């Protein structure tokens, strides 16, 4: 009886160990977390949630972009301001400072779609820092209308960088009073979609 229990215990340990190794293999990194930066802009926390899921999978330093002069809270006011900034080419000064940008080889850049374009603060970031020679990985949340010209603009602003295939998902619809939605079942779905995307662009195995 004692021998049988011992054998069952050993078999259980072997199975658990194998299962653990298989699980680790499916999420094995192909990048160096110490050389990975995840920068994001988020107004209603949906892009933030996506950034955090990416970090769980690849590690890296997570940085939220903040402005020296924050945008107004009122939705219509921010829309009007962003439209004007896009028309004038204004780049809002960033409060956020990133030290030693040169040490990062891979830079994830996350943002919502604003005015069907790349948000002005992201343009500020891409222009302020020298990202030459780095791999830039865009990711996006939107109100259901897609990425607009945002990914194309990232390529335009980073001519000396390698631009990886981006990720996009539907977030909230602030105009309709629908704010944070990347939670519950939507979060589970986003987790799987992000993992599939990271495998596709060879950030994880």
N, CA, C and O of each residue as an XYZ file, in Angstrom:
820
protein
N       0.840     -1.205      0.000
C       0.000      0.000      0.000
C       0.873      1.252      0.000
O       0.622      2.211     -0.731
N       1.918      1.213      0.853
C       2.828      2.363      0.943
C       3.564      2.565     -0.370
O       3.745      3.694     -0.827
N       4.004      1.417     -0.997
C       4.709      1.507     -2.271
C       3.815      2.110     -3.353
O       4.257      2.931     -4.156
N       2.549      1.686     -3.357
C       1.607      2.182     -4.359
C       1.400      3.686     -4.220
O       1.365      4.405     -5.219
N       1.262      4.163     -2.984
C       1.083      5.593     -2.733
C       2.303      6.377     -3.196
O       2.193      7.467     -3.758
N       3.493      5.779     -2.939
C       4.733      6.439     -3.340
C       4.811      6.563     -4.849
O       5.214      7.603     -5.370
N       4.422      5.495     -5.562
C       4.453      5.511     -7.028
C       3.482      6.544     -7.582
O       3.799      7.266     -8.528
N       2.298      6.608     -6.982
C       1.295      7.584     -7.434
C       1.796      9.008     -7.207
O       1.603      9.894     -8.039
N       2.446      9.206     -6.057
C       2.986     10.532     -5.742
C       4.054     10.934     -6.744
O       4.076     12.068     -7.223
N       4.957      9.978     -7.065
C       6.029     10.252     -8.024
C       5.477     10.546     -9.404
O       5.934     11.463    -10.087
N       4.478      9.751     -9.813
C       3.841      9.978    -11.113
C       3.194     11.349    -11.176
O       3.283     12.049    -12.185
N       2.535     11.724    -10.074
C       1.890     13.032     -9.995
C       2.914     14.147    -10.119
O       2.667     15.140    -10.803
N       4.082     13.991     -9.454
C       5.140     15.006     -9.505
C       5.701     15.134    -10.906
O       5.955     16.239    -11.385
N       5.900     13.975    -11.576
C       6.431     13.997    -12.945
C       5.456     14.703    -13.866
O       5.865     15.518    -14.692
N       4.175     14.402    -13.738
C       3.148     15.020    -14.575
C       3.089     16.519    -14.356
O       3.007     17.294    -15.308
N       3.131     16.925    -13.083
C       3.064     18.356    -12.765
C       4.274     19.084    -13.319
O       4.165     20.191    -13.846
N       5.452     18.431    -13.191
C       6.676     19.054    -13.677
C       6.620     19.227    -15.181
O       6.984     20.284    -15.697
N       6.161     18.188    -15.904
C       6.052     18.254    -17.363
C       5.077     19.334    -17.777
O       5.349     20.106    -18.697
N       3.937     19.392    -17.099
C       2.913     20.384    -17.409
C       3.472     21.790    -17.222
O       3.198     22.680    -18.028
N       4.255     21.995    -16.161
C       4.839     23.294    -15.875
C       5.810     23.712    -16.971
O       5.817     24.862    -17.411
N       6.649     22.733    -17.414
C       7.628     23.029    -18.462
C       6.923     23.390    -19.754
O       7.318     24.334    -20.438
N       5.869     22.637    -20.096
C       5.125     22.929    -21.318
C       4.502     24.320    -21.251
O       4.527     25.062    -22.232
N       3.952     24.666    -20.109
C       3.319     25.975    -19.939
C       4.334     27.090    -20.090
O       4.054     28.110    -20.720
N       5.545     26.895    -19.498
C       6.589     27.911    -19.594
C       7.062     28.072    -21.029
O       7.368     29.179    -21.470
N       7.121     26.933    -21.774
C       7.596     26.970    -23.149
C       6.676     27.794    -24.027
O       7.145     28.515    -24.907
N       5.368     27.698    -23.802
C       4.423     28.418    -24.660
C       4.530     29.925    -24.503
O       4.111     30.665    -25.393
N       5.078     30.392    -23.398
C       5.202     31.835    -23.200
C       6.667     32.265    -23.082
O       6.973     33.330    -22.544
N       7.566     31.418    -23.594
C       8.993     31.738    -23.511
C       9.283     33.005    -24.308
O       8.834     33.157    -25.444
N      10.035     33.904    -23.698
C      10.349     35.170    -24.354
C      11.390     34.991    -25.442
O      12.287     34.156    -25.329
N      11.264     35.779    -26.494
C      12.295     35.841    -27.518
C      12.954     37.223    -27.501
O      13.770     37.535    -28.369
N      12.597     38.051    -26.509
C      13.174     39.385    -26.367
C      13.724     39.551    -24.959
O      13.407     38.771    -24.061
N      14.546     40.568    -24.776
C      15.138     40.846    -23.467
C      14.259     41.862    -22.735
O      14.166     43.011    -23.166
N      13.609     41.460    -21.631
C      12.751     42.391    -20.884
C      13.487     43.649    -20.417
O      12.885     44.714    -20.285
N      14.798     43.516    -20.169
C      15.581     44.660    -19.705
C      15.804     45.696    -20.799
O      16.195     46.832    -20.529
N      15.550     45.285    -22.034
C      15.729     46.198    -23.165
C      14.401     46.503    -23.852
O      14.357     46.873    -25.025
N      13.317     46.336    -23.087
C      11.969     46.530    -23.626
C      11.250     47.650    -22.872
O      11.217     47.668    -21.642
N      10.687     48.563    -23.619
C       9.952     49.707    -23.061
C       8.522     49.681    -23.586
O       8.288     49.468    -24.775
N       7.570     49.902    -22.685
C       6.154     49.966    -23.080
C       5.631     51.339    -22.689
O       5.421     51.624    -21.510
N       5.423     52.185    -23.687
C       4.952     53.552    -23.475
C       3.505     53.641    -23.950
O       3.164     53.117    -25.010
N       2.655     54.304    -23.168
C       1.261     54.378    -23.596
C       0.604     55.689    -23.154
O       1.008     56.319    -22.177
N      -0.412     56.065    -23.908
C      -1.288     57.189    -23.583
C      -2.675     56.607    -23.356
O      -3.163     55.831    -24.178
N      -3.313     56.971    -22.252
C      -4.620     56.393    -21.965
C      -5.498     57.405    -21.245
O      -5.105     57.964    -20.221
N      -6.680     57.634    -21.783
C      -7.607     58.587    -21.170
C      -8.653     57.872    -20.312
O      -8.996     58.341    -19.227
N      -9.153     56.746    -20.796
C     -10.196     56.020    -20.064
C      -9.702     54.665    -19.549
O     -10.498     53.809    -19.164
N      -8.385     54.485    -19.548
C      -7.715     53.298    -18.980
C      -7.811     52.026    -19.810
O      -7.323     50.982    -19.378
N      -8.427     52.081    -20.989
C      -8.474     50.891    -21.834
C      -7.099     50.581    -22.434
O      -6.663     49.430    -22.442
N      -6.424     51.618    -22.935
C      -5.083     51.405    -23.475
C      -4.128     50.997    -22.361
O      -3.227     50.187    -22.577
N      -4.322     51.553    -21.184
C      -3.509     51.163    -20.022
C      -3.667     49.672    -19.745
O      -2.678     48.984    -19.492
N      -4.893     49.167    -19.790
C      -5.144     47.744    -19.529
C      -4.428     46.871    -20.552
O      -3.869     45.832    -20.202
N      -4.443     47.290    -21.816
C      -3.752     46.531    -22.859
C      -2.243     46.560    -22.613
O      -1.564     45.544    -22.764
N      -1.727     47.728    -22.235
C      -0.296     47.862    -21.936
C       0.119     46.921    -20.808
O       1.186     46.311    -20.863
N      -0.719     46.809    -19.799
C      -0.404     45.950    -18.657
C      -0.430     44.475    -19.041
O       0.356     43.684    -18.519
N      -1.327     44.099    -19.948
C      -1.367     42.710    -20.421
C      -0.096     42.405    -21.218
O       0.487     41.330    -21.082
N       0.322     43.355    -22.043
C       1.566     43.175    -22.805
C       2.739     42.992    -21.845
O       3.578     42.113    -22.040
N       2.791     43.826    -20.811
C       3.892     43.725    -19.851
C       3.900     42.366    -19.146
O       4.969     41.809    -18.893
N       2.726     41.832    -18.830
C       2.657     40.519    -18.184
C       3.283     39.434    -19.060
O       3.832     38.454    -18.556
N       3.193     39.620    -20.367
C       3.702     38.617    -21.304
C       5.168     38.804    -21.662
O       5.890     37.826    -21.856
N       5.616     40.061    -21.751
C       6.996     40.288    -22.212
C       7.886     40.977    -21.195
O       9.088     41.115    -21.421
N       7.315     41.416    -20.073
C       8.105     42.164    -19.104
C       8.365     43.568    -19.632
O       7.570     44.100    -20.406
N       9.467     44.165    -19.219
C       9.813     45.495    -19.700
C       9.352     46.600    -18.763
O       8.627     46.359    -17.798
N       9.784     47.805    -19.065
C       9.433     48.973    -18.268
C       8.151     49.599    -18.814
O       8.032     49.839    -20.016
N       7.198     49.860    -17.926
C       5.899     50.413    -18.307
C       5.860     51.901    -17.953
O       6.112     52.275    -16.808
N       5.544     52.748    -18.937
C       5.534     54.195    -18.722
C       4.274     54.818    -19.315
O       3.991     54.641    -20.500
N       3.524     55.540    -18.501
C       2.351     56.264    -18.987
C       2.754     57.698    -19.323
O       3.377     58.383    -18.512
N       2.394     58.141    -20.517
C       2.717     59.501    -20.930
C       1.757     60.498    -20.290
O       0.539     60.323    -20.329
N       2.326     61.541    -19.704
C       1.533     62.622    -19.130
C       1.997     63.943    -19.725
O       3.168     64.099    -20.071
N       1.079     64.890    -19.842
C       1.377     66.192    -20.437
C       1.703     67.222    -19.375
O       1.254     67.120    -18.233
N       2.487     68.213    -19.761
C       2.740     69.331    -18.856
C       1.436     70.062    -18.542
O       1.197     70.479    -17.408
N       0.601     70.206    -19.567
C      -0.728     70.795    -19.381
C      -1.761     69.752    -19.786
O      -1.976     69.537    -20.979
N      -2.406     69.100    -18.822
C      -3.362     68.032    -19.147
C      -4.522     68.518    -20.016
O      -4.901     69.689    -19.990
N      -5.064     67.588    -20.777
C      -6.244     67.896    -21.579
C      -7.446     68.123    -20.662
O      -7.466     67.627    -19.535
N      -8.453     68.873    -21.139
C      -9.661     69.086    -20.322
C     -10.411     67.780    -20.094
O     -10.304     66.848    -20.892
N     -11.159     67.717    -19.019
C     -11.943     66.520    -18.714
C     -13.145     66.381    -19.652
O     -13.532     65.269    -20.010
N     -13.724     67.498    -20.040
C     -14.916     67.477    -20.893
C     -14.597     66.885    -22.262
O     -13.639     67.300    -22.914
N     -15.394     65.921    -22.695
C     -15.138     65.206    -23.941
C     -15.161     66.132    -25.152
O     -14.263     66.073    -25.992
N     -16.177     66.986    -25.249
C     -16.279     67.884    -26.409
C     -15.111     68.862    -26.452
O     -14.624     69.221    -27.524
N     -14.672     69.286    -25.273
C     -13.551     70.238    -25.207
C     -12.255     69.588    -25.682
O     -11.476     70.212    -26.402
N     -12.023     68.344    -25.284
C     -10.796     67.678    -25.710
C     -10.832     67.380    -27.206
O      -9.808     67.476    -27.882
N     -12.005     67.019    -27.724
C     -12.132     66.769    -29.168
C     -11.778     68.019    -29.956
O     -11.021     67.961    -30.925
N     -12.331     69.151    -29.533
C     -12.069     70.420    -30.221
C     -10.580     70.771    -30.157
O     -10.010     71.242    -31.142
N      -9.955     70.544    -29.011
C      -8.539     70.874    -28.846
C      -7.656     69.985    -29.712
O      -6.705     70.458    -30.334
N      -7.975     68.696    -29.747
C      -7.172     67.759    -30.540
C      -7.299     68.060    -32.033
O      -6.311     68.001    -32.766
N      -8.502     68.379    -32.479
C      -8.706     68.741    -33.897
C      -7.833     69.938    -34.250
O      -7.180     69.954    -35.294
N      -7.825     70.939    -33.376
C      -7.029     72.140    -33.605
C      -5.527     71.817    -33.607
O      -4.778     72.330    -34.438
N      -5.097     70.967    -32.673
C      -3.683     70.587    -32.617
C      -3.261     69.846    -33.885
O      -2.164     70.056    -34.403
N      -4.140     68.982    -34.373
C      -3.830     68.254    -35.605
C      -3.739     69.205    -36.796
O      -2.873     69.048    -37.656
N      -4.626     70.179    -36.842
C      -4.629     71.140    -37.953
C      -3.386     72.027    -37.916
O      -2.820     72.360    -38.958
N      -2.970     72.402    -36.718
C      -1.828     73.320    -36.569
C      -0.482     72.612    -36.468
O       0.569     73.249    -36.538
N      -0.519     71.287    -36.302
C       0.725     70.549    -36.131
C       1.364     70.771    -34.762
O       2.568     70.583    -34.590
N       0.547     71.170    -33.796
C       1.071     71.446    -32.455
C       1.410     70.149    -31.732
O       0.638     69.191    -31.755
N       2.583     70.133    -31.085
C       3.011     68.972    -30.310
C       3.016     69.341    -28.843
O       3.899     70.077    -28.403
N       2.054     68.853    -28.068
C       1.973     69.215    -26.642
C       3.196     68.744    -25.866
O       3.592     67.585    -25.996
N       3.804     69.614    -25.061
C       4.985     69.222    -24.271
C       4.646     68.127    -23.264
O       3.593     68.150    -22.626
N       5.558     67.173    -23.136
C       5.347     66.050    -22.231
C       5.937     66.328    -20.854
O       7.040     66.860    -20.726
N       5.184     65.958    -19.841
C       5.686     66.000    -18.470
C       6.580     64.783    -18.206
O       7.549     64.859    -17.451
N       6.238     63.676    -18.835
C       6.963     62.420    -18.661
C       8.357     62.504    -19.284
O       8.518     62.952    -20.419
N       9.343     62.073    -18.535
C      10.716     62.012    -19.025
C      11.195     60.563    -18.958
O      10.984     59.879    -17.957
N      11.830     60.108    -20.015
C      12.342     58.739    -20.046
C      13.863     58.779    -20.082
O      14.464     59.293    -21.026
N      14.470     58.233    -19.048
C      15.924     58.217    -18.960
C      16.512     57.070    -19.789
O      15.932     55.987    -19.876
N      17.652     57.327    -20.384
C      18.419     56.285    -21.080
C      17.594     55.553    -22.130
O      17.560     54.323    -22.152
N      16.936     56.300    -22.991
C      16.128     55.682    -24.050
C      16.989     54.770    -24.924
O      16.494     53.813    -25.519
N      18.295     55.084    -24.992
C      19.190     54.329    -25.871
C      19.341     52.868    -25.452
O      19.745     52.038    -26.266
N      19.025     52.537    -24.195
C      19.231     51.152    -23.734
C      18.117     50.211    -24.180
O      18.238     48.996    -24.028
N      17.037     50.758    -24.728
C      15.915     49.915    -25.144
C      16.016     49.554    -26.623
O      16.225     50.420    -27.472
N      15.865     48.269    -26.916
C      15.874     47.801    -28.306
C      14.469     47.736    -28.889
O      14.266     47.928    -30.088
N      13.501     47.462    -28.013
C      12.104     47.317    -28.454
C      11.244     48.302    -27.682
O      11.292     48.356    -26.453
N      10.460     49.079    -28.413
C       9.590     50.077    -27.784
C       8.148     49.851    -28.247
O       7.810     50.108    -29.403
N       7.307     49.370    -27.333
C       5.873     49.275    -27.589
C       5.281     50.668    -27.378
O       5.592     51.338    -26.393
N       4.430     51.100    -28.305
C       3.828     52.434    -28.209
C       2.312     52.283    -28.318
O       1.798     51.896    -29.368
N       1.587     52.593    -27.219
C       0.147     52.386    -27.176
C      -0.638     53.674    -27.100
O      -0.205     54.642    -26.476
N      -1.793     53.685    -27.737
C      -2.591     54.913    -27.806
C      -4.017     54.605    -28.277
O      -4.253     53.592    -28.936
N      -4.957     55.478    -27.937
C      -6.297     55.396    -28.516
C      -6.309     56.106    -29.874
O      -5.410     56.890    -30.175
N      -7.310     55.833    -30.674
C      -7.500     56.591    -31.913
C      -8.246     57.873    -31.577
O      -9.338     57.828    -31.011
N      -7.663     59.011    -31.922
C      -8.315     60.311    -31.715
C      -8.462     61.008    -33.054
O      -7.483     61.180    -33.781
N      -9.679     61.409    -33.381
C      -9.916     62.138    -34.640
C      -9.437     61.301    -35.830
O      -9.025     61.849    -36.852
N      -9.492     59.963    -35.691
C      -9.039     58.999    -36.699
C      -7.551     59.152    -37.010
O      -7.081     58.768    -38.082
N      -6.826     59.719    -36.054
C      -5.399     59.970    -36.241
C      -4.611     59.538    -35.005
O      -5.175     59.129    -33.990
N      -3.279     59.644    -35.129
C      -2.394     59.407    -33.999
C      -2.521     60.581    -33.028
O      -2.422     61.730    -33.460
N      -2.736     60.337    -31.737
C      -2.886     61.440    -30.782
C      -1.644     62.335    -30.741
O      -0.523     61.830    -30.791
N      -1.829     63.654    -30.652
C      -0.694     64.583    -30.597
C       0.364     64.241    -29.550
O       1.550     64.386    -29.847
N       0.004     63.791    -28.332
C       1.058     63.452    -27.360
C       1.970     62.318    -27.829
O       3.152     62.298    -27.486
N       1.439     61.379    -28.605
C       2.270     60.297    -29.137
C       3.213     60.852    -30.201
O       4.364     60.427    -30.302
N       2.727     61.791    -30.983
C       3.614     62.449    -31.950
C       4.745     63.157    -31.206
O       5.897     63.117    -31.637
N       4.412     63.804    -30.086
C       5.438     64.474    -29.266
C       6.505     63.477    -28.836
O       7.700     63.749    -28.950
N       6.071     62.327    -28.343
C       7.009     61.305    -27.880
C       7.904     60.814    -29.011
O       9.122     60.735    -28.851
N       7.307     60.483    -30.153
C       8.069     59.929    -31.266
C       9.050     60.941    -31.846
O      10.090     60.561    -32.384
N       8.726     62.222    -31.740
C       9.630     63.262    -32.244
C      10.696     63.640    -31.220
O      11.806     64.025    -31.587
N      10.358     63.531    -29.940
C      11.270     63.968    -28.889
C      12.454     63.020    -28.699
O      13.562     63.452    -28.381
N      12.207     61.720    -28.898
C      13.243     60.734    -28.623
C      13.779     60.111    -29.917
O      13.037     59.883    -30.872
N      15.079     59.846    -29.917
C      15.706     59.202    -31.063
C      15.485     57.696    -30.972
O      16.066     57.019    -30.124
N      14.644     57.190    -31.850
C      14.305     55.768    -31.829
C      14.942     55.019    -33.000
O      14.520     53.916    -33.350
N      15.946     55.623    -33.588
C      16.640     55.006    -34.723
C      17.214     53.640    -34.338
O      17.817     53.477    -33.277
N      17.011     52.669    -35.226
C      17.563     51.338    -35.008
C      16.748     50.456    -34.089
O      17.068     49.279    -33.919
N      15.706     50.999    -33.496
C      14.874     50.223    -32.566
C      13.691     49.593    -33.302
O      13.330     50.012    -34.402
N      13.105     48.590    -32.678
C      11.859     48.011    -33.189
C      10.703     48.668    -32.457
O      10.607     48.592    -31.232
N       9.826     49.315    -33.214
C       8.666     49.988    -32.653
C       7.436     49.111    -32.852
O       7.162     48.651    -33.961
N       6.701     48.883    -31.769
C       5.529     47.997    -31.830
C       4.289     48.785    -31.409
O       4.075     48.986    -30.214
N       3.463     49.240    -32.365
C       2.273     50.024    -32.003
C       1.130     49.140    -31.515
O       0.940     48.025    -31.999
N       0.374     49.654    -30.553
C      -0.869     48.984    -30.152
C      -1.917     50.049    -29.855
O      -1.592     51.163    -29.443
N      -3.181     49.689    -30.070
C      -4.228     50.698    -30.143
C      -5.549     50.206    -29.560
O      -5.885     49.026    -29.649
N      -6.285     51.137    -28.965
C      -7.692     50.899    -28.639
C      -8.498     51.978    -29.352
O      -8.013     53.090    -29.559
N      -9.720     51.647    -29.723
C     -10.539     52.611    -30.457
C     -12.011     52.386    -30.170
O     -12.390     51.397    -29.542
N     -12.825     53.300    -30.628
C     -14.259     53.245    -30.346
C     -15.036     52.399    -31.347
O     -16.264     52.457    -31.401
N     -14.314     51.617    -32.133
C     -14.978     50.761    -33.107
C     -14.775     51.204    -34.536
O     -15.236     50.549    -35.470
N     -14.075     52.330    -34.710
C     -13.852     52.857    -36.056
C     -12.473     52.502    -36.595
O     -12.120     52.899    -37.706
N     -11.704     51.768    -35.828
C     -10.407     51.323    -36.302
C      -9.266     52.267    -35.962
O      -9.411     53.181    -35.150
N      -8.126     52.024    -36.603
C      -6.895     52.754    -36.287
C      -6.756     54.060    -37.067
O      -5.887     54.875    -36.757
N      -7.609     54.267    -38.082
C      -7.466     55.467    -38.896
C      -6.092     55.496    -39.547
O      -5.641     54.489    -40.092
N      -5.426     56.638    -39.493
C      -4.094     56.768    -40.093
C      -2.983     56.622    -39.051
O      -1.821     56.910    -39.338
N      -3.337     56.177    -37.845
C      -2.378     56.206    -36.732
C      -1.139     55.333    -36.958
O      -0.021     55.789    -36.718
N      -1.313     54.097    -37.411
C      -0.161     53.215    -37.615
C       0.726     53.731    -38.748
O       1.952     53.638    -38.681
N       0.098     54.269    -39.779
C       0.854     54.846    -40.894
C       1.688     56.030    -40.418
O       2.822     56.220    -40.859
N       1.115     56.824    -39.512
C       1.831     57.986    -38.979
C       3.023     57.551    -38.134
O       4.070     58.198    -38.157
N       2.870     56.459    -37.388
C       3.989     55.935    -36.604
C       5.159     55.617    -37.536
O       6.303     55.965    -37.242
N       4.872     54.956    -38.657
C       5.921     54.619    -39.624
C       6.574     55.882    -40.177
O       7.791     55.951    -40.344
N       5.743     56.871    -40.454
C       6.254     58.129    -41.013
C       7.190     58.842    -40.039
O       8.204     59.412    -40.443
N       6.838     58.803    -38.748
C       7.634     59.510    -37.739
C       8.856     58.724    -37.273
O       9.716     59.260    -36.573
N       8.931     57.450    -37.663
C      10.068     56.607    -37.259
C      10.716     55.980    -38.498
O      10.743     54.757    -38.634
N      11.233     56.812    -39.395
C      11.766     56.289    -40.661
C      12.990     55.406    -40.510
O      13.291     54.608    -41.399
N      13.699     55.536    -39.402
C      14.921     54.759    -39.201
C      14.735     53.618    -38.203
O      15.701     53.064    -37.678
N      13.471     53.285    -37.957
C      13.139     52.191    -37.030
C      12.452     51.068    -37.795
O      11.911     51.274    -38.882
N      12.485     49.881    -37.209
C      11.712     48.760    -37.741
C      10.334     48.800    -37.082
O      10.235     48.802    -35.855
N       9.277     48.832    -37.883
C       7.921     48.905    -37.338
C       7.275     47.521    -37.416
O       7.059     46.989    -38.505
N       6.973     46.949    -36.261
C       6.341     45.628    -36.214
C       4.840     45.754    -36.497
O       4.272     46.843    -36.416
N       4.221     44.642    -36.823
C       2.767     44.621    -37.023
C       2.072     45.010    -35.721
O       2.378     44.459    -34.663
N       1.146     45.948    -35.795
C       0.491     46.458    -34.606
C      -0.706     45.630    -34.163
O      -1.153     44.710    -34.849
N      -1.202     45.993    -32.996
C      -2.382     45.339    -32.423
C      -3.453     46.393    -32.172
O      -3.141     47.501    -31.737
N      -4.704     46.060    -32.443
C      -5.799     46.997    -32.198
C      -7.024     46.248    -31.688
O      -7.314     45.135    -32.127
N      -7.740     46.874    -30.752
C      -8.972     46.286    -30.239
C      -9.952     47.399    -29.877
O      -9.557     48.543    -29.654
N     -11.207     47.052    -29.826
C     -12.219     48.043    -29.460
C     -12.204     48.278    -27.956
O     -12.224     47.332    -27.169
N     -12.169     49.544    -27.567
C     -12.222     49.906    -26.153
C     -13.558     50.540    -25.834
O     -14.603     50.052    -26.263
N     -13.527     51.618    -25.088
C     -14.766     52.308    -24.741
C     -15.197     53.263    -25.848
O     -14.487     53.469    -26.833
N     -16.376     53.836    -25.658
C     -16.890     54.857    -26.583
C     -17.231     56.064    -25.722
O     -18.374     56.241    -25.302
N     -16.227     56.888    -25.465
C     -16.387     57.986    -24.519
C     -17.518     58.929    -24.924
O     -18.231     59.464    -24.076
N     -17.664     59.117    -26.204
C     -18.733     59.986    -26.721
C     -20.105     59.550    -26.222
O     -20.982     60.378    -25.977
N     -20.281     58.229    -26.074
C     -21.565     57.673    -25.633
C     -21.584     57.355    -24.146
O     -22.516     56.719    -23.653
N     -20.555     57.795    -23.432
C     -20.513     57.550    -21.996
C     -20.087     56.143    -21.622
O     -20.325     55.695    -20.501
N     -19.449     55.437    -22.567
C     -18.948     54.083    -22.299
C     -17.439     54.207    -22.109
O     -16.714     54.494    -23.061
N     -16.974     53.996    -20.904
C     -15.574     54.270    -20.596
C     -14.734     52.988    -20.527
O     -14.407     52.415    -21.567
N     -14.387     52.537    -19.338
C     -13.496     51.387    -19.207
C     -14.234     50.083    -19.490
O     -15.225     49.772    -18.829
N     -13.753     49.320    -20.472
C     -14.430     48.070    -20.836
C     -13.503     46.854    -20.838
O     -13.981     45.724    -20.936
N     -12.177     47.063    -20.732
C     -11.252     45.928    -20.769
C     -11.212     45.258    -19.393
O     -10.237     45.374    -18.650
N     -12.284     44.565    -19.085
C     -12.409     43.843    -17.817
C     -13.330     42.651    -18.021
O     -14.035     42.573    -19.027
N     -13.326     41.723    -17.075
C     -14.185     40.550    -17.165
C     -13.896     39.736    -18.415
O     -12.738     39.435    -18.703
N     -14.942     39.373    -19.165
C     -14.791     38.554    -20.359
C     -13.982     39.263    -21.437
O     -13.222     38.634    -22.173
N     -14.156     40.583    -21.520
C     -13.398     41.357    -22.510
C     -11.899     41.293    -22.217
O     -11.082     41.250    -23.137
N     -11.550     41.288    -20.950
C     -10.141     41.189    -20.573
C      -9.584     39.813    -20.936
O      -8.463     39.709    -21.435
N     -10.357     38.764    -20.687
C      -9.932     37.406    -21.046
C      -9.710     37.297    -22.550
O      -8.727     36.713    -23.005
N     -10.634     37.865    -23.309
C     -10.524     37.851    -24.767
C      -9.278     38.612    -25.212
O      -8.533     38.155    -26.079
N      -9.063     39.779    -24.607
C      -7.898     40.597    -24.956
C      -6.603     39.867    -24.629
O      -5.641     39.930    -25.394
N      -6.575     39.170    -23.488
C      -5.392     38.393    -23.100
C      -5.008     37.398    -24.184
O      -3.841     37.303    -24.564
N      -5.997     36.655    -24.680
C      -5.717     35.641    -25.697
C      -5.315     36.274    -27.021
O      -4.398     35.796    -27.689
N      -5.999     37.346    -27.401
C      -5.679     38.027    -28.663
C      -4.262     38.593    -28.622
O      -3.526     38.509    -29.605
N      -3.885     39.167    -27.489
C      -2.542     39.743    -27.347
C      -1.480     38.653    -27.383
O      -0.430     38.828    -28.002
N      -1.744     37.537    -26.726
C      -0.780     36.438    -26.726
C      -0.585     35.913    -28.147
O       0.541     35.638    -28.560
N      -1.678     35.775    -28.893
C      -1.590     35.311    -30.287
C      -0.788     36.299    -31.133
O       0.033     35.902    -31.959
N      -1.038     37.581    -30.916
C      -0.324     38.636    -31.659
C       1.161     38.633    -31.316
O       1.997     38.738    -32.213
N       1.500     38.516    -30.042
C       2.907     38.507    -29.627
C       3.653     37.303    -30.210
O       4.834     37.397    -30.542
N       2.951     36.176    -30.329
C       3.560     35.002    -30.970
C       3.780     35.270    -32.453
O       4.820     34.920    -33.011
N       2.796     35.892    -33.081
C       2.866     36.169    -34.518
C       4.042     37.082    -34.853
O       4.712     36.891    -35.868
N       4.292     38.084    -33.988
C       5.398     38.998    -34.264
C       6.695     38.552    -33.577
O       7.681     39.287    -33.519
N       6.652     37.315    -33.060
C       7.850     36.648    -32.510
C       8.444     37.331    -31.279
O       9.661     37.378    -31.105
N       7.566     37.854    -30.435
C       8.014     38.407    -29.153
C       7.986     37.332    -28.067
O       8.738     37.396    -27.095
N       7.108     36.344    -28.247
C       7.075     35.169    -27.382
C       6.902     33.941    -28.258
O       6.498     34.047    -29.416
N       7.213     32.759    -27.695
C       7.049     31.506    -28.441
C       5.721     30.863    -28.107
O       5.400     29.799    -28.636
